[in-house]
Amino acid sequence: MRIATNLILLLSCIYLVWLSREELKPEQKKSDSHLLQDLPWETFQSLKSPLQNYAIHLKPTGPELMVEGKTIPIRMQRFQDYLDNWLLLPNPQLIALEDSREAYGFNPNPDLIFEFQTEKHSFSVGRMFLGNVFVGYEKNQVFLVPDIFKNNLLWGPTQFLHHSFYSEEDLPYEILRIPLFLNEKTLILRANTKTSSPTNWITGHRLLAVLSTLGASPTLREMPSDCQPFLKTSKDKMIYGCPEGFYFEPGVFYSGGEFVQELLVNWDLFFLSDKLEDYLPQPLSELVKIKADSGLYLQDGEEHFLKKVQKLAQVKLHFSWLFDTGTPAQMTLYYRNGHKETLTGYRVQIHSRPHFAMLLKDRVLVSFPLGILQ
């Protein structure tokens, strides 16, 4: 019995010694901590690039790029995309510098400085080493990241610019170059694609679709010569149309791309609705008969009549300036209430396919393929 008691006391002493040592150990750093993610982003103020001489300041209205003496608003999502390149890096494992900064390929000054309300953190991107890239943190620490991340860590100022000057936040746009066929002195393009014109066939949805997908290449430069005012945003920013692209105040030029050239040349056509129904007095769903002088004859009750009328309602019209016309043609639409509408135009070939083309404002051909009715 005494032996058992002594053994219990001995084990208790060993446990107390072990427990006291555990309490004296320094607290282990959480395994899910991340150097970049743990920065005080809630107090972030600015990003500076001494290497490329630009800065981005976070304002209440959004981030602003400061470069070459200009202040250019940029989109928050674009800025967040760049920050994610850093925040999503594999968890940095810091080690002390064992040589000069130049030996790691670092510049004398940091490449990036993240500024927060009460602190700053600087980073440098150096040379590759065994499939990795050295990244310097502050003055005397370094960590490695896979080289596939290198090009994402250092952006030039134009990489923060969106591929299009269009932004829903800038709507409504005031149209400064009024289409030739309109008598209105002012035209406002709104977010719901409607314009200030009461005419159904004047719409903005095609223009907005093109502006949002320009795919142009933004550059920083002065405004070229021969530029004319095109749009004025709700923030009183001017957008100019130039021979080779668009100039957006205060110093961004969007050049290149077929969409840009098409928009500049055929600007007036982009305000025309591409729906046939917008040019008609009644909905196409009320049709009971279609008759054309080419021999085409469709009547309600026939097989596929409703399907063909539906295709006519859904087809996107083709637009072109009047140069050469085809054979004169007519098409008469008969409605359920007894009304009939005769469309006068031409049979033309577009991309080797027969189309029915109507003449708008004596200079624009609006056409649709006849094949959808056959």
Secondary structure as GFF3:
##gff-version 3
##sequence-region A 1 374
A	DSSP	alpha_helix	2	24	.	.	.	ID=ss1
A	DSSP	three_ten_helix	41	43	.	.	.	ID=ss2
A	DSSP	beta_strand	44	49	.	.	.	ID=ss3
A	DSSP	beta_strand	54	59	.	.	.	ID=ss4
A	DSSP	beta_strand	62	67	.	.	.	ID=ss5
A	DSSP	beta_strand	70	73	.	.	.	ID=ss6
A	DSSP	alpha_helix	76	87	.	.	.	ID=ss7
A	DSSP	beta_strand	95	96	.	.	.	ID=ss8
A	DSSP	three_ten_helix	101	104	.	.	.	ID=ss9
A	DSSP	beta_strand	112	116	.	.	.	ID=ss10
A	DSSP	beta_strand	120	129	.	.	.	ID=ss11
A	DSSP	beta_strand	132	137	.	.	.	ID=ss12
A	DSSP	beta_strand	141	146	.	.	.	ID=ss13
A	DSSP	three_ten_helix	147	149	.	.	.	ID=ss14
A	DSSP	alpha_helix	150	153	.	.	.	ID=ss15
A	DSSP	three_ten_helix	157	160	.	.	.	ID=ss16
A	DSSP	three_ten_helix	168	170	.	.	.	ID=ss17
A	DSSP	beta_strand	173	175	.	.	.	ID=ss18
A	DSSP	beta_strand	187	189	.	.	.	ID=ss19
A	DSSP	alpha_helix	205	211	.	.	.	ID=ss20
A	DSSP	beta_strand	217	220	.	.	.	ID=ss21
A	DSSP	beta_strand	228	232	.	.	.	ID=ss22
A	DSSP	beta_strand	238	242	.	.	.	ID=ss23
A	DSSP	beta_strand	245	248	.	.	.	ID=ss24
A	DSSP	beta_strand	252	255	.	.	.	ID=ss25
A	DSSP	alpha_helix	258	265	.	.	.	ID=ss26
A	DSSP	three_ten_helix	267	271	.	.	.	ID=ss27
A	DSSP	three_ten_helix	276	279	.	.	.	ID=ss28
A	DSSP	three_ten_helix	284	286	.	.	.	ID=ss29
A	DSSP	beta_strand	287	292	.	.	.	ID=ss30
A	DSSP	beta_strand	297	299	.	.	.	ID=ss31
A	DSSP	alpha_helix	305	314	.	.	.	ID=ss32
A	DSSP	beta_strand	318	321	.	.	.	ID=ss33
A	DSSP	beta_strand	327	335	.	.	.	ID=ss34
A	DSSP	beta_strand	340	350	.	.	.	ID=ss35
A	DSSP	beta_strand	353	360	.	.	.	ID=ss36
A	DSSP	beta_strand	364	369	.	.	.	ID=ss37
A	DSSP	three_ten_helix	370	373	.	.	.	ID=ss38
###
